[in-house]
Amino acid sequence: MWDMTEMKGVKAPFPWGPFLKKLAAIGIPVALQNLLTTTASMVDTMMVAPLGEMSVGALGLCAQFSSLMFSGYWGFVGGGMLFFAQYWGAKDDEGVERSYGMTLVCMMTVAVAFGCLAVFAPGAVMRLYTDKTAIQDIGVQYLRIVGFAYVMQVFSMAMSSLLRATERVRIPMTASIASVGTNLFLNWVFIYGHLGAPAMGIRGAALATTVAAAVNLLAICLMARAVKYPYLFHVRGHFRWSREHLKNYFVKCFPILCNEVLIGVGNMLINVTLGRQPEQVIAALAVFRTLEGLIIGFFAGFSNAASVLVGTCVGAGELDTAYERAKRLVYLCSGFILSVGLCVLALRRPILTGMSLSGESYTVGVRLLSIYIAVSVIRMGNWIQNDTYRASGDAVTGTVLEILFMYAMVLPCVLVSGFVLKLPYWAIFLCCYIDEPIRYVLMQRHFYSGKWVRPVTEQGMAALPAFRSRHRPAERTEAP
């Protein structure tokens, strides 16, 4: 909140110490959890690598189908986090439970749909992503088994999102440690047939992933029950919905859902274009996507922290504190991601060669990684701002900009460069990010206007008029 020195025109110093402690307490465990998951994916790729580049490429394309599922349910995660964080800040237990119930039902609907596609129509899925028959056949074997993991993975994600939003980040992190450890051990057992198990190849990797998903789900439930966490098991509270509650939920979630689904479809079309490249490029792309997950893991960790740190303040009516926190998060997190990206680039040789890339595929991998790291700072700024808007109640602005630029600029450039002009893979890949600098400028203008602060709680709405009067666009046009 603003004190008397601020009211007299003298701004109180920003409390950097408590702020950084909170950021680290929320962001680092989530980033570490994502790092564990990405490390498991890297080891998956390395353990599958002796089976050949075709297997590595197939594994990467199956991961793109999982990413499409992620786009389908992440809109509900984003919408749910908005309500979780604000109701948590307002100490409204019924609001938290009700929002979780709606979020869980929506997410599980998506999970069941994708699980059925993977198990019952894996051939159609693989034909969509590549025209290489050998890669299709390997991918079908993987999807038929891993499809059973999807429901468990999404259920775990719903619980983890609620735990993170209510500042219980250690439970999902510990569950991830157990899950990743299980996955790595069972990969060793099932892929190559150790401890008396048959050598299952790519099917072994899928089976290990499925068992690990079950371990993750069970671990979260047991630990949450052990600490008597108040929200996950109040099943009656999850379904106390009224028409007004549903309307409010879907009004806020719908723009985020549209954003994630349409962006997911756009990314699928981009992957379809890149999936028509030579086998060496497909293998390098599969490895790159795994490394991208490492950087995105840090994106998501600190983006999640931003949502909680800003959203809880908005829900509690501390709108000026939310604004000041958000302003610093954008630049702080962008700088941190640059450091992570440069570390990955510095270690490119042992990482890429360890994941089976050599010769031409290694060169492709280095070029893709270099392009991505160059744009990651701006991309992180856009990501943080968008998630901050969502947690504060503005689910529209970032959504409209991202969809508009994806379909008006990025997708046409990628499709024309790939199918019409037949440009090299690196030029097609570069087209995937040509909108980021333009969106960043537009997002910054909206950010300094303060119009993204749109509370859903009574405390937040009561504080809004005074906040608006202090944060008119004319008064907030300079960077910190």
N, C-alpha and C positions, 0 to 999 in steps of 0.2 A: 504493500500500500504506500501511498505518497504521504510524507509527513509535512510538518509546518514549514520546514526549509524549502520544500518544493512549492508549497502554496505561495511563498514569498518570491518565487522565481529562481531560487537556487536549488539545483538538482542534487539530491543526496547521492553519495557515492554508491555505485552498484556493489552489492555484497558478493564479490567474486568467490570468496572461500566457500560459503555454504552452497552457492550455485554449482561450483565445480564438483563438490562432494556429491551433491544430488545427481548431477549428470553422470559422474563415474559410477555411482551406486546402481543406477538403472541401466545406463548405456553399456558399460563394460561387461556385465554378466550376459546381457542379450547378445552383444557382439561376440563374446567368447562361445556362447551356445551356437551361434551361426558359424563361427570359425570351426567348431568341432564338427558340425554337419558338413561343411565344405571340405574339411580335411578328410572326412570319411569318403566323400565323393571323389576326392583326389586319389585316395588309396584304392577305391573301387576301380577307377580308371587305370591305375598302375597295375592292379592285380589282374585286370582283364586284358591289359596290353599284350602279354605273351600270346594271347589267342589271335592277335593280328589287328591291323588297322581297321578291318571291316567291323570287328566286334566293338572297337573303341567308337567308331562312327555310329554304329547302331545304338550303343548305350547313350551317346550324346543326343541322338534324335528322340529316343524315348524320354529323355530328360526334358526335351522341349514340349512333349505332350503333357508331362507333369506340370510344366510352367504354364501351359494353357489352363489346366485345372486351377492352378494357383491364381491366375487372373480371374477365374470364375468365382472363387470364394473370397478373394482378398478385398473385394468391395464391401462385403459384409464385415470383415475384420476391421477395415478402416472406419465404417459406420459404427460398429460396435465399440471401438476404442474411443470414439467421440463421446458416446453415452457413458461408457465405463468410467473414463477419466473425470468427466464433469460431475457425474453423480457421486463418485468417490470423493471429489473435492467438496461437494455439498453435504457429505455424510448421509446420503439417501440410499439406505440398504435395499429397499424395495425396488428403487430405480435400477440399481446395479443388477439385481437378480433378474428382473423382467427383461432388461436389455440383453443379458447373457442368453436367456431362453430363446429370444427371437433370433439372435445371432447364430446360435447353435443349430436351430432348425434349418435356417437358410443355408448354412455352410454344409450340413450333412446332405441336403438335397443335391448340391453340386457334386459332392464326393461320391454318392451312389451312382449318379449319372456317368461320371468318368470311369468309375470302377467297372461298370457294366460294359462300357465301350472297350476298355482294355482287355477284359476277360473274354468277351463274346465277339468282338469285332476288331482284333488286333491287326489283321491284314489290311483292312480299310484305313486304319490309323497310319500304318507305315507307308502305304502307297501315297498318302497325302503328303508326307514329309520328304520322300525321296523316290527317284525312279530307278535306283540301283537295286536289282532283285536280290543280290546276295545280302545286302544290308537289311532289306525288308525281312528276309527269312530269319535272320538273327534277332531282329527287333521283336518279331511276333513271339518267339520263344520267351523273351524277357517280359513282355507286357502281359501275357496270359497268367503269369504268376504274380507279378508286382501289382496288378490291378487289385488284388485282395488287400494290399497295404493301404490303399488310398483312403478308405473310410477311417481307419485307425489314425493315419497321419493327420487328417483334417480334424478329427475329434480332438487330438492332442493339441493342434494349433489353436482351436477355439478355447480350450482350457488355458493354454499358455498366454493367450492374448489377455484374458481376464486377469490372470495372475500378474502379468507385467503391468497392466493398467492400474492395479491396486498395490503396486510396489512390492510384490512377492516374487522377485525375479530369480531367486536361488532355486526354487522348486523346478521350474522348467529347465534351468541350466543343469542341475544335477541329473534330472531324467535324461537329458541329452547325452551326458557323459556315459550313463548306463547303456543307452541305445547305440551310441557310436561304438563303444567297446564291443557290444554284442555283434554289431554289423561286421566289424573288422575280423573278429574271431571266426564268425560263421562264413565269411568270404573265404578265409583260408581253408576251412573245413570243406565247404561245398563246391567251390569252383574247381579245385584240383583233387578232391577226394582224399582228405586226411582223416585220421582216426576211424578208419573203417567205412567212411561215407563214400558213395559213388562220386566220381568226377563228373560234375554236372555242367561245367563251363558257364556260359552266360545265364543259364537257368539257376545255377547255384548263387550267382550274385543277386538275382531277383528273390530267391528264397531267403537269403540272408537279410535283405532289406525288409521283407515282410515280417520276419520274426523280430527284427529290431524295432519295427513300428509298434508291435504288440508290447514289447518291453517298455518303450517310451510311455505309452498310454497307461500301462499298469503302474509304472513308477510315479507318474504324476498323481494318479488317484490315491496311491498308498501314502505318499508324502503329504498331500493336501489333507487327507483324513487324519494323519498322525498329528499335524499341527492344528487340527480343528479349524481349518479355513472355512469361513462362514458362508461362502456363496456357491461353490460348485455343487453341493449336495442338497440344497434346498429346492428340490424338484418342483414342489407346488408353487414356490415363488417364481420359478422360471416361466410359468404359463399363466400368470395373472395378467392377461392382456385385456385391454379395452380397445374399442375402435379408435379412440383418440390416440392411445399409445402406439398402435400399429401404424396409424397415419403419420404420426410424428417420426417414427422410426424409419419408415420407408421414404418419406420426403427427404430426410437427411441421407439415407443410404443410397437412394436411387442414382443421384449424380455420380457417387463414388463407384457404384456397381457398373454403370454405363462406361465410366472411365476405364475401369480395369478390364471389362469384357472387350470393349472396342480396341483398347490398346493390346490386349492379348491376341485378338484376331489379327490386328495389324502386324504384331510380332510373328505370328504364325505364318503370314504371307511372306514376311521377310525371310524366315527360316526356310520356307518352301523355295524361295529364290536361291538362297545360299545352298540348299540341299541339292541343287542341280549342278554344282561345281564339281571339279575332279575329286577323286577319293581322298587325295592328300589334303585338300582344303577342308573336306568334311571332317576328317580325323582331327586336323588342327583346330577347327571350330569346336569340336566336342571337348577338347582339352581347354580351349579358351573359355568356354561356357563354365567349366568347373572353376577356373581361376576367377572369372567374373563373379561367381558365387562367393568367393572369398572377399572381394571388395564390397559386393552388395551386402554381405553379412555385416560389415561395419556400417554401411549405409543404414541398414535396417535397425541395427542396435542403437545408433544415436538418433535416428529418426523416431524410434519408439520412445526414447528418453525425451525427445523434444515434445512429442504428443502428450506424454504424462506431465512433464514440467509446466507446459503451457496450459493444457486442458484442465488440470486440477485447479489452477489459479482462476481460469475463466469461470469454472463451475462454482468456486467459492466467492466470486464477485471481486477478486483482486485483479482487475483488468489491466491496470498500469504495470503491475508486476509481470503479468503474462506478456505484455508488449515488450518490456525491457528484456525479459528472458529470451523471447523469440528473436529479437534483433541480434543478440550476441550468438545464439545458437547457429544461425545461418553461416556466419563467417568462421566460427570456431570449428564446426564440423567439416566444412569444406577444406580447411587447412589440414585437418587430421587425415582426411581421405587422401589428400595429395601425398602425405607422408607414407601411408599404407601402400599406395600405388607405386611409388618410387622404390619401396622395399621389394615389392613383388618383381618389378622390372630388373632390379639389381641382381635378383636371384633367378633370373629367367633360365639360365643354362641348366643348372641342376634340376630345376622344377620341370622344364619341358622335356629334357632328355629322360628324366625319371618317369615321365608319363608317355613314353614310347615314341616321341617325336624325334625325327632325324632327317637330315638332308632337306628336301624341299618342304616337307611338312613342318620342320623346325623353323625354317625361314618364314613360312606363313604364320606360324604361331607367334613369333616375335613381332611381326608387323601388326597383327591384330591387337596384341597386348599393348603395343606402343600407342596406337591410335586411341584405344579405349582410355588409357591412363591420361592422355592429353586432354580428353573431354570430361574426365571424371569429376574434376573440381566444380565445373559449372553444373554438371548433372546432379551432383550432390546438393548444390545450392537450390536447384529447382525442386528436388525431392524433399528436402527439409522444409522449404516454404510451403509446399503443397500439403504435407502431413500436418504442419502447424495450422494451416488454414482449416483443415478438416477437424482437428481436435478442438478448434475454437468455434466450430459451427458453420464455417463457410465451406461447403462441399462442392460448390459450383465453379468458382473462378479457375482453380487449377485444372479441374476436369475439362472445362470448355477449351482452355488453351491447349492442353495436351492432345485432346481428340482432334481439334481443328488442325493443329500442325502435323499430327500423324497422317491424317487423310488428305490434307491439302498440299503438303510438302514432302514429308519423309517417304511415305509409301509410293507416290508417283515416281519420285526420283529413284528409289530402289528398284521398282519393277521395270522402269524404262532402261535404267543402266544395266540391269541383268538380262532382260529378255529381248530388248530392242537393240540397244547399243552394244551389248555383249562386252561390257567393260571388265577389266581385271577385278578379281575378288576384293582387293583392298579398296578400290574405288566404290564398289557396291556397299562395302562395310562402312566406309566413311559417310555415305549418304544416310545411314541410320541415325546419325547424330547432328545433322546440319541445322536442326531446329533449336537445339539447346541454347545457344547464345541469345537468340531472339526472344525465346520464352523467358530467359533469365531477366532481361531488361523489363519485360512486361510484368513479371512476377514481383520484381523489386518495386515498381511503381505502385502496385496494389498493396504491397507490404507496408510501405511508409504511409499509406493513406489510413491504415488502422481499420478499414472497413471489413476486414476478415474476422474481427472479433464479434461473434454472434452467439451469445449464450443460450443454453436450453434450460437452465435452472432458474429458480426465482431469484436467488442471490445475484446471479450474473446479470439478469435482465434489469434488476433494480439499480445496479451500478453502471449500466450502459449509457444513459444520457450524459452523466458527468464525464465519462471517458470520451465520448464523442466530442464534447465541447473542448477537451484538452488536446485532442489528436485530429484536428482538422488537417486535410492534405497540405494546406499552405504552410502549416507550422512544422511539418515533418518531411522535408524534402532533401535533407542532407544525410549522408551516411555517417555512422559513428566514427 
